Amino acid sequence: MAEYEFSREEIRAMRRSYGEAGLEHLDADPFSAFSEWLRQAHENPMIVEANAMVLSTLGDDSSISTRTVLLKDISDGGFTFFTNYSSRKAHAMENNEHVSLLFPWYAMERQVSISGLAAKVSQQESEDYFATRPWGSQIGAWASHQSSPLSSREELEQRYEGAAQKWPEGTTVPCPPHWGGYRVTPLTIEFWQGRYSRLHDRLRFERDNTNSKWELNRYYP
């Protein structure tokens, strides 16, 4: 057996005892409940980016891929993020709209997991958000062929410099046609709170389709 920095026993010993804080009640509106948890996570100094979420998609070859994206809006019954429409995740969502999101707030012994359907937002919504981004991020969106092979870091830097020369800082940078948002309309939203002796709390909002009413259920951990 190969030897690594940590032994099997050391890895298995990596455990901690969770706290006493329980999850007895949530707001009847799952979006209100989520917004409150997001606010608390944002105010917690131990959490670096409270709006960071792990997005999982299913490719056309049935392969699952995950990556971290940033939540940028909670509105119109969904969770919105923005990306390159030529990226691997965009291609996956075009082929299969079913996705999952995970907010891992470890420092608070909490997580929120969401499963739902992803769809592009309007071009106007993408343009409105793009206009609020820092200039460097706008230029970066033009410079990157996201998920495509890259010969060197220098190539990326050159593309960035080329875009920066075309749209100098202080000028209006147009939204690239290959860039925009997706809104994930949830079918389930599960709130997880760590508890002592692994007796965790799991409260899940569920519905059959995007137009049906939410049902709140508690599950065994």
C-alpha positions as CSV (number, residue, x, y, z in Angstrom):
1,M,0.0,0.0,0.0
2,A,1.3,3.4,-0.9
3,E,2.3,5.7,1.9
4,Y,0.9,9.2,2.1
5,E,1.2,12.1,4.5
6,F,-1.8,10.9,6.6
7,S,-2.4,7.3,7.6
8,R,-5.9,5.7,7.4
9,E,-6.1,5.9,11.2
10,E,-5.2,9.6,11.3
11,I,-7.8,10.4,8.7
12,R,-10.5,8.4,10.5
13,A,-9.6,10.2,13.7
14,M,-10.4,13.6,12.1
15,R,-13.7,14.1,13.9
16,R,-15.2,16.8,16.0
17,S,-18.2,17.1,18.3
18,Y,-20.9,19.4,17.1
19,G,-22.7,21.8,19.3
20,E,-26.0,21.8,21.1
21,A,-27.8,24.4,19.0
22,G,-30.8,22.7,17.4
23,L,-33.0,23.4,14.5
24,E,-36.5,23.3,15.7
25,H,-38.3,25.8,13.5
26,L,-37.9,27.5,10.2
27,D,-39.8,30.3,8.5
28,A,-42.7,28.8,6.5
29,D,-41.2,30.5,3.4
30,P,-38.0,28.6,2.4
31,F,-36.5,31.7,0.7
32,S,-37.0,33.8,3.9
33,A,-35.4,31.0,5.9
34,F,-32.5,30.8,3.5
35,S,-32.0,34.6,3.5
36,E,-31.8,34.6,7.3
37,W,-29.2,31.9,7.3
38,L,-27.3,33.7,4.6
39,R,-27.3,36.9,6.6
40,Q,-26.0,35.0,9.7
41,A,-23.3,33.4,7.6
42,H,-22.2,36.7,6.1
43,E,-21.9,38.2,9.5
44,N,-19.8,35.3,10.8
45,P,-16.1,36.3,10.6
46,M,-15.0,32.7,10.2
47,I,-16.8,32.4,6.9
48,V,-14.9,33.8,3.9
49,E,-17.6,34.0,1.2
50,A,-21.1,33.3,2.5
51,N,-22.5,33.4,-1.0
52,A,-20.1,30.7,-2.4
53,M,-22.0,27.6,-3.4
54,V,-21.0,24.3,-5.0
55,L,-22.8,23.7,-8.3
56,S,-23.2,20.1,-9.5
57,T,-24.2,19.4,-13.1
58,L,-24.7,16.2,-15.2
59,G,-22.9,16.0,-18.5
60,D,-24.3,14.4,-21.6
61,D,-22.1,11.4,-21.0
62,S,-23.7,11.1,-17.5
63,S,-20.6,12.3,-15.8
64,I,-21.1,14.5,-12.7
65,S,-19.0,17.6,-12.3
66,T,-18.9,20.1,-9.4
67,R,-17.4,23.6,-9.0
68,T,-17.9,26.6,-6.8
69,V,-19.8,29.6,-8.1
70,L,-21.1,32.7,-6.4
71,L,-24.8,33.4,-5.6
72,K,-25.7,36.9,-7.0
73,D,-29.4,37.1,-6.5
74,I,-32.4,35.5,-4.8
75,S,-35.5,36.6,-6.7
76,D,-38.3,35.3,-9.0
77,G,-38.4,32.1,-7.0
78,G,-34.8,31.1,-7.7
79,F,-31.1,31.4,-7.0
80,T,-29.0,33.2,-9.7
81,F,-25.4,33.0,-10.7
82,F,-23.4,34.2,-13.7
83,T,-20.9,32.4,-15.9
84,N,-19.5,31.9,-19.4
85,Y,-22.2,30.3,-21.7
86,S,-19.4,28.4,-23.5
87,S,-18.2,26.7,-20.3
88,R,-18.5,23.1,-19.4
89,K,-21.2,23.8,-16.8
90,A,-23.2,25.8,-19.3
91,H,-23.1,23.0,-21.9
92,A,-24.1,20.5,-19.1
93,M,-27.1,22.7,-18.1
94,E,-28.2,23.0,-21.8
95,N,-28.3,19.2,-22.0
96,N,-29.8,18.6,-18.5
97,E,-31.5,21.3,-16.5
98,H,-31.4,19.4,-13.3
99,V,-28.7,20.7,-11.0
100,S,-27.8,20.9,-7.3
101,L,-26.4,23.7,-5.1
102,L,-24.6,23.4,-1.8
103,F,-23.8,26.1,0.7
104,P,-21.2,24.6,3.1
105,W,-21.0,26.9,6.1
106,Y,-18.7,24.6,8.1
107,A,-17.8,27.2,10.8
108,M,-21.5,27.4,11.8
109,E,-22.0,23.6,11.6
110,R,-24.6,24.3,8.9
111,Q,-25.2,23.6,5.2
112,V,-28.1,24.2,2.8
113,S,-28.5,21.8,-0.1
114,I,-30.8,22.6,-3.1
115,S,-31.9,20.6,-6.1
116,G,-33.8,22.3,-8.9
117,L,-33.9,23.3,-12.5
118,A,-31.5,25.8,-14.2
119,A,-32.5,28.2,-16.9
120,K,-30.9,31.3,-18.5
121,V,-32.0,34.7,-17.2
122,S,-32.9,37.4,-19.7
123,Q,-30.2,39.1,-21.7
124,Q,-31.3,42.4,-20.1
125,E,-30.8,40.9,-16.6
126,S,-27.3,39.7,-17.6
127,E,-26.4,43.1,-19.0
128,D,-27.7,44.9,-16.0
129,Y,-25.6,42.8,-13.6
130,F,-22.5,42.9,-15.9
131,A,-22.5,46.7,-15.7
132,T,-22.1,46.5,-11.9
133,R,-19.0,44.3,-12.0
134,P,-15.5,45.7,-11.4
135,W,-13.7,46.7,-14.6
136,G,-11.1,43.9,-14.2
137,S,-13.8,41.3,-13.9
138,Q,-15.5,42.7,-17.0
139,I,-12.2,42.5,-19.0
140,G,-11.6,39.0,-17.7
141,A,-15.0,37.8,-19.1
142,W,-13.8,38.9,-22.5
143,A,-10.4,37.4,-22.1
144,S,-11.4,33.9,-21.1
145,H,-12.5,31.0,-23.2
146,Q,-13.7,29.3,-20.1
147,S,-13.2,25.5,-20.0
148,S,-11.2,25.5,-23.3
149,P,-7.6,24.3,-23.4
150,L,-5.0,27.0,-22.7
151,S,-1.4,26.7,-24.0
152,S,0.1,28.9,-21.3
153,R,-0.6,31.5,-18.6
154,E,1.1,34.0,-21.0
155,E,-1.6,33.5,-23.6
156,L,-4.3,34.4,-21.0
157,E,-2.4,37.5,-19.9
158,Q,-2.1,38.6,-23.5
159,R,-5.8,38.2,-24.2
160,Y,-6.5,40.2,-21.0
161,E,-4.1,43.0,-22.1
162,G,-5.7,43.0,-25.6
163,A,-9.2,43.4,-24.1
164,A,-7.9,46.1,-21.7
165,Q,-6.5,48.1,-24.5
166,K,-9.8,47.8,-26.4
167,W,-11.8,49.0,-23.4
168,P,-9.5,51.1,-21.2
169,E,-10.5,51.5,-17.5
170,G,-13.1,54.2,-17.2
171,T,-14.9,53.3,-20.5
172,T,-18.0,51.2,-20.8
173,V,-17.3,47.5,-21.3
174,P,-20.1,45.7,-23.2
175,C,-21.5,42.5,-21.9
176,P,-20.0,39.6,-23.9
177,P,-22.6,37.6,-25.9
178,H,-21.1,34.4,-24.4
179,W,-21.7,35.5,-20.8
180,G,-24.8,35.7,-18.7
181,G,-26.8,34.3,-15.8
182,Y,-28.7,31.2,-14.8
183,R,-31.5,31.0,-12.3
184,V,-32.0,27.7,-10.4
185,T,-35.6,27.2,-9.5
186,P,-35.6,24.8,-6.5
187,L,-37.7,21.7,-6.0
188,T,-36.1,20.9,-2.7
189,I,-34.2,23.1,-0.2
190,E,-32.7,21.2,2.8
191,F,-31.4,23.0,5.9
192,W,-28.9,20.9,7.9
193,Q,-27.7,21.8,11.4
194,G,-24.9,19.7,13.1
195,R,-25.9,18.3,16.5
196,Y,-24.2,16.3,19.2
197,S,-23.6,12.5,18.8
198,R,-24.3,12.9,15.1
199,L,-28.0,13.5,15.8
200,H,-28.1,16.2,13.2
201,D,-31.2,18.2,12.3
202,R,-32.4,17.9,8.7
203,L,-35.4,20.0,7.6
204,R,-36.4,19.8,3.9
205,F,-38.8,21.9,1.9
206,E,-40.1,19.9,-1.0
207,R,-42.5,20.3,-3.9
208,D,-43.4,18.2,-7.0
209,N,-43.0,21.1,-9.5
210,T,-42.2,24.7,-9.6
211,N,-45.8,25.8,-9.2
212,S,-46.8,23.6,-6.3
213,K,-46.8,24.5,-2.6
214,W,-43.9,23.8,-0.3
215,E,-44.1,20.9,2.2
216,L,-41.7,20.9,5.1
217,N,-40.5,17.6,6.4
218,R,-37.9,16.4,8.9
219,Y,-35.6,13.6,8.1
220,Y,-33.3,11.2,10.0
221,P,-29.7,12.4,9.9
